[in-house]
Amino acid sequence: MYQQIFALLGALLTAVVISKLFGFWTSLSQARRFAAASPVPYVSVYWYRESGWFWLLSPWFAPFLESLPFGLGHWVRYMKRDFSWAHKGKLPREELGSDVFWTAAADGCLLHVSDADVVSQVVHRWKDFPKAELYYHDLTWFGDNVITAEGSDWQRHRKITGPSFNERNSSLVFQETLTQAKAMLASFTHETDGNISAPGEEPVIDDLLFWLKAIALNVLSGAAFNRHIPWPTKSVVGFNVLHKPVESDSDSDSGFPAESKTHSMSWQYCMNQIMDNFYFLIGFSPWLLEHSPWKFLRTLPAAFGEFMHYIQEMIDDVPSAEGTTPTSDDGTGNSTSTKPLLRRNDLLSNILRANENDLLDESEILGNICILLIAGHETSASVLEIALILLATEPEFQQRIRDEIDSIWAAKKPGEDLTYEDYPKMRTIMALMLETLRLCPQIINLFKSTETSQTLTYRSQPLPLPPHTTIFLEAVSLQRNPKYWSPSPDLFLPSRWLKDPTYTPPPNTLPESPAHANLLCPQKGSYIPFGAGMRSCLGKKFAQVEFCTIVAVLLKGYSVELVDDGGKGWEEKRREVLECLDRRQTIIALRMLGKVKVRFVRSGAESFP
Ligand code: HEM
């Protein structure tokens, strides 16, 4: 009897497997037939390309598949996690001889693009090529927002959020960054007793990204939410970056009213928890997380609760449309008095002011606030981390930046400080940012799609796309494409951006920072670290002002240098660091997996050659 049942189950299972395999093969063959008829080349991939499991697990099993004999696993190189970072565009260029190609899989064909003209067509026809929903869905978790919305919904979100990024806000970004960066530099160059370190004896910074995330969050808190948070420590020496859930060792308050009484975790701790563990947060129920064996997961729901509590406090603190805000509560929920408020220019106030007619509802406002934090935090911190590390490997360019900073200071009267008017003078620093983002973009793909049939033009030929095609605009391949970035597209050469006053931008190019004169204007569509076209980054200028101000403060009288604690010697250390820069993985942005130790050393006491 049991034998018969097992035989029946076995037969059923075999039938299911055969029918699945048949379905898989039929769909794959269909995709291949379509790709073969297209004017661009294709590669067959033998996995459901948009499968989340493959994305999650491929760092572990992709190396195994790749090592299969007779090139059986070669296809994996075209679809493993962060593949375009892994091959930097070389693989398709060398093997397929094309900057546009398909990967054909059982779940359809996906178009990969690293050709500037095609990128331009896609980003400018934003209604024909909306974002590929699958890749943005997770970001709707906080509520509908300007990054994830499409069509007329997106126009509504952008109408309210877009104008809040104005010149007055940029000036606020500059001021907030200046204050924060000075405190950060002080903590990088002082001992715990408050004394300045002896030249050449400055503290080693083990986890640069931690501090850069702290400054990015403080700048966002100040310029986006009017929360001026003091720098968490006077010296990085002995500061345990892992165990600071609540308190700060600063004398002043936390920037949030009575934080220690109303919050059990600090703002930075909550933010780091959410950014580091985003996929656990959205993937598992709070109950499961709270009962998990790992402490970092157990505290995640509480960190998220605290995060939302902070955000609500910030929203409640914004002046009402009448220009007044409640000052105290009589316990009945009614405010006892109101006080007039100065017009604030932080993003949140600008957004709420613009939304007087309730174009966005409360949940959409909340979604946008959260998304500004997510979009502007790690991206800004991470580009600074890479830039500072790259700069530590390039003492000559570092000297050029210091010369620029010195010349800005030379024009100042005694007692004068940097101001927002100095920002356009920071050309060399901007070149550093642009080149860092060219080589190491934080967002390596822009994901687009088609809803109906569309046609693109590639190499003067029509390229038809069926409905529901996914398109990857591949920033790494594009921004290292020799067609646009010769000479030496793979080398870090920030000086490529610095042009002399006779430079006239060629036709079909765009300036990447209009505030700075005589910078290289790349060909339209060939440089997309901030996206391009209608859906390009709203916070681009915010991030640029922040970046330039931080570098201008950090390098005034100081140099960033690599810490050679293994006694390897300069060249060997430099090579090791460049390899470390190469090892990355996308969490939300493309993150470095290792850490590089640096220190900020008084000028003249550097140990690099
Ligand atoms: C170096 C720092 C930054 C980088 C590299 C960066 C990169 C990007 C990219 C590539 C996109 C397009 C995403 C896509 O289409 O898939 C984008 C969009 C966006 N970014 Fe940024 N970003 C940075 C900083 C910021 C900051 C500081 C903010 C806000 C404070 C911000 C807010 C936004 C918003 C709101 C959008 C969506 C725009 C729309 O779809 O209309 N970003 N960013």
Residues whose N, C-alpha, C, O or C-beta is under 5 A from the ligand:
A	BS01	HEM	V146 I147 L372 A375 G376 T379 S380 V383 Q442 I443 N445 L446 F447 I528 P529 F530 G531 M534 R535 S536 C537 L538 G539 K540 F542 A543
